[in-house]
Amino acid sequence: MAGAHDLEVWDPEVIRAWDLEHVWHPFTQMKDYARRRPVIIAEADGVRLRDIDGRWYYDGVASIWLNVHGHRVPALDEAVRTQLERMAHVTLLGQGHVPAAVLARRLVERLPQGLRRVFFSDSGAAAVEVALKMAVQFWANQGETRRTRILGFTTNYHGDTLGAMAVAPDPIFHWPFLSYLPEEPRAPYPYCYRCPLGRTWPDCQLACLEQVEAVMAQEADRLAAVIIEPVQGAGGIIPAPPGYLKALRALCDRYGLLLIVDEVATGFGRTGRMWGVDHDGICPDILCLGKGLSGGYLAISATVATDAVYAAFWGEPGEKKALYHGHSFAGNPLAAAAAVANLALFTPEFLAALEQKAERLRERLEPIRTLPFVGDVRARGLMVGVELVADRTAKTPFPYEAQAGFVVADAARERGMLIRPVGNVVIFMPPLAATEPDLDCMTAILAEAVAASEASLAELAHAVAPDGD
Ligand SMILES: *Cc1c(COP(=O)(O)O)cnc(C)c1O
């Protein structure tokens, strides 16, 4: 038997064997994967996932930060089904389609005023690549061909394609490519828990921005743009302090640079407001969207620009001012239909409830702060990071090899919640649809998992400082 039947009738052990033998998983050391008993998901419902052995888990990272209204949401399922009756896919190259036009309009109505031109792609990384190319060509089209540099923040994450890596190179994840990537100027992201200036917000008055300005001043005539995440996501859930983005916007204006804000992770309510930039009330020149755009249903992303950026690309074919970039599945109609339905669910009531959930979550996280090996607990909206440290006083990090975050993730899995850490930071990103009782259960599992990891973490900490105690 083969074909569709394969997906109807299967044996868990056969699936497990085929997975191990043939699926090369993203961001996964397969040797490590092979020695555990991996979770393989068969279905999902609401904020839960069921594995092939019939066990249900909370989706504690919203299927890697994508899921918004839960799984199998009637309105989203219906939107995709209805669209499927019309067409699954047609191109956007040189022609339009109905779901793309509707989605672009509905997005513009919700975005900060000024962002009006929507360029669709199919992944967050692609949305970032488009933003970088847009910024460089924005200047080139006006005869400023020397402005090819992008100022990025050291530990931000923008995706795994080459341009996205170049603006946020990482010594662990990108080491083979570091000499291959163009060298971009960088500034440190504001990491208040480990402030290199030894200052505290708000007394610091964002003194760290001086370093950013110094790079801008030095590179001014070579810079096209600055790119930043409103909350550093994959770099460990680090929110920029209030006012930081606003001050950065002002600096970009002073030095005549475009500001690109990567909201692939923070968009669509994740931070407790519709957009991450809403906390500072700013409007970037270019905004990147992905992950939650289709409610986490299907692959679609967008790079949204202001009229001023768009105008620089307007010209006759012979002028070669067009943005020569496109992906086969850009703006896929099924994904766009899901995205339109997703946006419609962001009612004022939904957003108000979200702020309340964020508040409740903050309260529930408080007890975790005092647990052993917890250095910092950071939350913005429904984005949570628990930073584990080998020594709370000295804030000594666990070395990468210790994989400290996975100790807690394994303990959470045993207790019925799937999470995925980055390095020493245990990440908790429930779907926004999680109810207050769901959030209570999930945070309780998180706290129990951290507490239950004490002995294992103590062993790892001992390895860091064998003489200490
Ligand atoms: C996930 C992420 C990306 C990359 O998106 P993909 O869809 O995985 O390519 C880019 N930027 C940020 C901030 C992200 O969190």
The ligand as an SDF file (V2000), in Angstrom:
LIG
                    3D

 15 15  0  0  0  0  0  0  0  0999 V2000
   11.9410   32.6550   13.3120 C   0  0  0  0  0  0  0  0  0  0  0  0
   12.5130   33.9730   13.0170 C   0  0  0  0  0  0  0  0  0  0  0  0
   12.9900   34.3000   11.7360 C   0  0  0  0  0  0  0  0  0  0  0  0
   13.0690   33.2840   10.6340 C   0  0  0  0  0  0  0  0  0  0  0  0
   11.8160   32.8380   10.2220 O   0  0  0  0  0  0  0  0  0  0  0  0
   11.6970   31.4540    9.4090 P   0  0  0  0  0  0  0  0  0  0  0  0
   10.2700   31.3990    9.0070 O   0  0  0  0  0  0  0  0  0  0  0  0
   12.0770   30.3740   10.3740 O   0  0  0  0  0  0  0  0  0  0  0  0
   12.6390   31.5440    8.2720 O   0  0  0  0  0  0  0  0  0  0  0  0
   13.4340   35.5790   11.5090 C   0  0  0  0  0  0  0  0  0  0  0  0
   13.4160   36.5030   12.4810 N   0  0  0  0  0  0  0  0  0  0  0  0
   12.9690   36.2340   13.7230 C   0  0  0  0  0  0  0  0  0  0  0  0
   12.9410   37.3260   14.7370 C   0  0  0  0  0  0  0  0  0  0  0  0
   12.5140   34.9630   14.0350 C   0  0  0  0  0  0  0  0  0  0  0  0
   12.1040   34.6830   15.2740 O   0  0  0  0  0  0  0  0  0  0  0  0
  1  2  1  0
  2  3  1  0
  2 14  2  0
  3  4  1  0
  3 10  2  0
  4  5  1  0
  5  6  1  0
  6  7  2  0
  6  8  1  0
  6  9  1  0
 10 11  1  0
 11 12  2  0
 12 13  1  0
 12 14  1  0
 14 15  1  0
M  END
$$$$
